[in-house]
Amino acid sequence: MFSPSAPFRWRLAHGRDLELGPRGVLMAIVNVTPDSFSDGGRFDSADRAVARAILCVEEGAEILDIGGESTRPGGAPVSAEEEQARILPVIEALAKTTDALISVDTYRAGTARLAVAAGAHIVNDVHGLQREPEIARVAAETGAGLCIMHTGRDREKLPDLVEDHYYFLNGSLEIAREAGVNREAIVLDPGFGFAKDTAEDLELMARFGELFGFELPMLAGVSRKRFIGAVTGRDLAERDAGTAAATALLRQAGAAIFRVHDVAINRDALRMADAMLEAGRKVKARESRG
């Protein structure tokens, strides 16, 4: 039976890998966009984005997620050429200046291929391989790690939240399998906030453990999301404490990777959660010895 706390060796491009399971891992959000959901385009030049990414590594991020198109509701679409012009210089610079793992946040197969060639290790697709299925072949051919996200956008969801996750993500996993993606390269993301209201996001947190029937590690992306604002009453710029609380709760529920804006506060939340989980394992080991 799959245990989310057991070691899982995540296979990545360029001969890299990352152990998931025994401790939480932080993925820093680096948006190279003028209209991003949360950072207001503050890092929309290559130099500023690189500087921001390096700071995130210093604060504890092990993965840098580089995106060139906003995924916020109503975000303006950009062409593949514009997306690539934004992110490829950042990826190339980071590949030369840091050993941190680099993820490209894109649903485009062409962008993913160029990003991996530029130094990215991971492809993070918010459309779950179902917008451009060829992206799965890119991951298979390059050996890139693959984050496959659930979304309810542009389709009719099933009435039961978790059932809909299995319906959608099983379709995505079939695309990956047919493309030849190594199962050890895959991480799943339940897509908090993507065509989900506050009640659904909270239910997803409460039922998070039901997702481990996939027998794959889970990435949680809740940072500064609308449901955290609804619960805390905080505006967008004031949601990092609420995010950190959700990070700790989801770590306890088994999530492996946490995609965040504020690395430092979530690092502390993860350290507390991991310390508690380790203490619990020690108690169980003592009890089993009788």
C-alpha positions as CSV (number, residue, x, y, z in Angstrom):
1,M,0.0,0.0,0.0
2,F,1.3,3.5,-0.9
3,S,2.5,5.6,2.1
4,P,2.9,9.3,1.4
5,S,5.7,9.4,4.1
6,A,7.7,6.6,2.5
7,P,10.7,7.6,0.3
8,F,9.8,8.1,-3.4
9,R,12.6,8.9,-5.8
10,W,11.2,11.4,-8.2
11,R,13.0,11.0,-11.6
12,L,13.9,14.3,-13.3
13,A,15.6,15.6,-16.4
14,H,19.4,16.0,-16.8
15,G,20.1,13.0,-14.6
16,R,18.6,14.7,-11.4
17,D,16.2,13.2,-8.9
18,L,14.6,14.3,-5.6
19,E,13.5,12.2,-2.7
20,L,9.9,12.9,-1.7
21,G,8.0,11.6,1.3
22,P,9.9,11.8,4.6
23,R,10.0,15.6,4.5
24,G,8.1,18.4,2.8
25,V,9.7,20.2,-0.2
26,L,9.1,23.8,-1.2
27,M,8.5,24.9,-4.8
28,A,8.9,28.7,-5.2
29,I,6.6,30.6,-7.6
30,V,8.5,32.8,-9.9
31,N,6.1,34.5,-12.3
32,V,7.7,36.3,-15.2
33,T,4.4,38.0,-16.2
34,P,3.0,41.6,-16.0
35,D,-0.4,40.3,-14.8
36,S,0.3,37.5,-12.4
37,F,-2.3,36.4,-9.8
38,S,-0.4,37.5,-6.8
39,D,2.9,39.3,-7.3
40,G,1.5,42.1,-9.6
41,G,4.2,41.7,-12.2
42,R,7.0,42.7,-9.8
43,F,9.3,40.1,-11.4
44,D,8.5,40.6,-15.0
45,S,12.0,41.1,-16.2
46,A,14.6,38.4,-16.5
47,D,17.1,40.0,-14.1
48,R,14.5,40.6,-11.4
49,A,13.1,37.1,-11.8
50,V,16.5,35.5,-11.5
51,A,17.3,37.6,-8.4
52,R,13.9,36.7,-6.9
53,A,14.5,33.0,-7.6
54,I,18.0,33.1,-6.0
55,L,16.5,34.7,-2.9
56,C,13.9,31.9,-2.8
57,V,16.6,29.3,-2.8
58,E,18.4,31.1,0.1
59,E,15.1,31.0,2.0
60,G,14.7,27.2,1.5
61,A,13.1,26.5,-1.8
62,E,14.4,23.4,-3.6
63,I,12.4,23.9,-6.7
64,L,11.9,27.1,-8.7
65,D,8.7,27.1,-10.8
66,I,9.1,29.6,-13.7
67,G,5.9,30.7,-15.5
68,G,5.4,33.1,-18.4
69,E,1.6,33.1,-18.6
70,S,-0.8,34.0,-15.8
71,T,-3.1,31.1,-14.7
72,R,-5.4,33.3,-12.6
73,P,-9.1,33.4,-13.6
74,G,-9.6,35.7,-16.5
75,G,-5.8,36.0,-17.1
76,A,-4.8,37.3,-20.5
77,P,-3.5,34.5,-22.8
78,V,-0.1,35.0,-24.5
79,S,1.4,33.5,-27.6
80,A,3.9,30.7,-27.3
81,E,6.6,33.1,-28.6
82,E,5.9,35.6,-25.9
83,E,5.8,33.0,-23.2
84,Q,9.1,31.6,-24.4
85,A,10.7,35.1,-24.6
86,R,9.8,35.7,-21.0
87,I,10.9,32.4,-19.4
88,L,13.8,30.9,-21.4
89,P,16.4,33.6,-20.5
90,V,15.4,33.1,-16.8
91,I,15.8,29.3,-17.0
92,E,19.1,29.6,-18.9
93,A,20.5,32.0,-16.3
94,L,19.3,29.9,-13.3
95,A,20.7,26.7,-14.8
96,K,24.1,28.4,-14.8
97,T,23.9,30.0,-11.3
98,T,22.1,27.5,-9.0
99,D,21.9,23.8,-8.3
100,A,18.2,24.2,-7.4
101,L,15.7,22.2,-9.5
102,I,14.0,24.2,-12.2
103,S,10.3,23.7,-13.2
104,V,8.6,25.2,-16.2
105,D,4.9,26.2,-15.6
106,T,3.4,25.6,-19.1
107,Y,0.8,23.6,-20.9
108,R,2.6,24.0,-24.3
109,A,4.6,21.1,-25.6
110,G,6.9,23.4,-27.6
111,T,7.6,25.6,-24.7
112,A,8.3,22.6,-22.4
113,R,10.8,21.1,-24.9
114,L,12.7,24.4,-25.2
115,A,12.6,24.9,-21.4
116,V,14.1,21.5,-20.7
117,A,16.8,22.1,-23.3
118,A,17.5,25.4,-21.5
119,G,18.0,23.6,-18.2
120,A,14.6,22.9,-16.7
121,H,14.2,19.6,-14.8
122,I,10.4,19.5,-14.4
123,V,7.3,20.2,-16.5
124,N,4.3,21.6,-14.5
125,D,1.1,21.4,-16.6
126,V,-2.0,23.1,-15.1
127,H,-4.1,21.5,-17.8
128,G,-3.2,18.0,-16.8
129,L,-1.8,17.0,-20.2
130,Q,-5.3,17.5,-21.7
131,R,-4.7,20.8,-23.5
132,E,-1.7,19.7,-25.5
133,P,-1.2,16.0,-24.9
134,E,2.1,16.1,-26.9
135,I,3.6,17.6,-23.7
136,A,3.6,14.1,-22.2
137,R,5.8,12.9,-25.1
138,V,8.2,15.8,-24.4
139,A,8.5,14.6,-20.8
140,A,9.0,11.0,-21.8
141,E,11.7,11.9,-24.4
142,T,13.6,14.3,-22.1
143,G,13.2,12.4,-18.9
144,A,11.7,15.5,-17.2
145,G,9.7,15.2,-14.0
146,L,6.0,15.8,-14.7
147,C,3.5,17.6,-12.4
148,I,0.0,16.8,-13.6
149,M,-2.7,19.1,-12.2
150,H,-6.5,18.5,-11.9
151,T,-8.7,21.3,-13.2
152,G,-12.4,21.8,-13.5
153,R,-12.1,24.6,-16.0
154,D,-13.9,24.4,-19.4
155,R,-15.8,21.2,-18.6
156,E,-18.6,19.8,-16.5
157,K,-17.4,18.3,-13.3
158,L,-18.8,15.2,-11.7
159,P,-21.0,15.9,-8.5
160,D,-18.5,14.3,-6.1
161,L,-15.3,16.2,-5.7
162,V,-12.9,13.3,-5.2
163,E,-14.7,11.2,-7.9
164,D,-14.1,14.0,-10.3
165,H,-10.4,14.0,-9.4
166,Y,-10.1,10.3,-10.2
167,Y,-12.1,10.7,-13.5
168,F,-9.9,13.6,-14.7
169,L,-6.5,12.5,-13.5
170,N,-6.9,8.9,-14.6
171,G,-7.4,10.3,-18.1
172,S,-4.2,12.3,-17.7
173,L,-2.3,9.3,-16.4
174,E,-3.4,7.3,-19.5
175,I,-2.1,10.1,-21.7
176,A,1.2,9.9,-19.8
177,R,1.3,6.1,-20.0
178,E,0.7,6.0,-23.8
179,A,3.4,8.6,-24.3
180,G,5.9,6.4,-22.4
181,V,6.3,8.6,-19.3
182,N,8.1,6.7,-16.4
183,R,5.6,6.5,-13.5
184,E,8.5,7.5,-11.2
185,A,8.6,10.9,-13.0
186,I,5.0,11.8,-12.0
187,V,3.6,13.9,-9.3
188,L,-0.1,14.9,-9.1
189,D,-1.6,18.2,-8.1
190,P,-5.3,18.4,-7.1
191,G,-5.6,21.9,-8.4
192,F,-6.8,24.0,-5.5
193,G,-8.7,27.0,-6.8
194,F,-9.0,25.8,-10.3
195,A,-12.8,26.0,-10.9
196,K,-13.3,25.2,-7.3
197,D,-15.2,27.4,-4.8
198,T,-14.3,27.9,-1.1
199,A,-16.4,24.9,0.1
200,E,-14.8,22.6,-2.5
201,D,-11.3,23.7,-1.6
202,L,-11.9,23.1,2.0
203,E,-13.5,19.7,1.3
204,L,-10.5,18.9,-0.8
205,M,-8.2,19.6,2.2
206,A,-10.5,17.5,4.4
207,R,-10.5,14.6,2.0
208,F,-6.9,14.9,0.8
209,G,-6.0,11.4,2.0
210,E,-8.5,9.9,-0.4
211,L,-6.3,10.9,-3.3
212,F,-3.5,8.5,-2.4
213,G,-5.4,5.8,-4.2
214,F,-3.3,7.0,-7.2
215,E,-0.2,5.8,-5.3
216,L,1.7,8.9,-6.4
217,P,3.1,11.9,-4.5
218,M,1.0,15.0,-4.3
219,L,1.8,18.7,-4.8
220,A,-0.3,21.3,-3.0
221,G,-0.7,24.8,-4.5
222,V,-2.8,26.8,-2.1
223,S,-0.6,29.9,-1.8
224,R,-2.7,33.1,-1.3
225,K,-5.7,31.4,-3.0
226,R,-9.2,32.9,-2.8
227,F,-10.4,30.3,-0.3
228,I,-7.7,31.3,2.2
229,G,-8.9,34.9,1.9
230,A,-12.5,33.8,2.4
231,V,-11.6,31.9,5.6
232,T,-9.3,34.4,7.1
233,G,-10.8,37.6,5.8
234,R,-7.4,38.7,4.5
235,D,-6.7,40.5,1.3
236,L,-4.3,39.0,-1.2
237,A,-1.1,40.4,0.1
238,E,-2.0,39.3,3.7
239,R,-2.6,35.6,3.1
240,D,0.8,34.2,3.8
241,A,0.1,33.2,7.4
242,G,-3.1,31.4,6.3
243,T,-1.1,29.8,3.5
244,A,1.5,28.5,6.1
245,A,-1.3,27.1,8.2
246,A,-2.7,25.3,5.2
247,T,0.8,24.0,4.3
248,A,1.2,22.5,7.8
249,L,-2.2,20.9,7.6
250,L,-1.7,19.5,4.1
251,R,1.8,18.2,5.1
252,Q,0.1,16.3,8.0
253,A,-2.4,15.0,5.4
254,G,0.5,13.6,3.2
255,A,1.3,16.3,0.6
256,A,4.9,16.2,-0.5
257,I,5.6,19.4,-2.4
258,F,4.2,22.9,-1.6
259,R,4.1,25.6,-4.3
260,V,4.3,28.9,-2.5
261,H,5.0,32.6,-2.9
262,D,6.5,33.3,0.6
263,V,9.2,30.7,1.0
264,A,10.4,31.6,4.5
265,I,7.1,31.4,6.4
266,N,6.2,28.1,4.7
267,R,9.6,26.7,5.5
268,D,8.9,27.3,9.1
269,A,5.5,25.7,8.9
270,L,6.9,22.7,7.2
271,R,9.6,22.3,9.8
272,M,7.0,22.2,12.5
273,A,4.8,19.8,10.6
274,D,7.7,17.5,9.8
275,A,9.0,17.5,13.4
276,M,5.6,16.5,14.6
277,L,5.3,13.7,12.0
278,E,8.7,12.4,13.0
279,A,7.8,12.4,16.7
280,G,4.7,10.4,15.8
281,R,6.8,7.9,13.9
282,K,9.0,7.5,16.9
283,V,6.1,6.9,19.2
284,K,4.7,4.2,16.8
285,A,8.1,2.5,16.6
286,R,8.3,2.4,20.4
287,E,4.8,1.0,20.7
288,S,5.6,-1.7,18.1
289,R,8.6,-2.8,20.0
290,G,6.2,-3.4,23.0
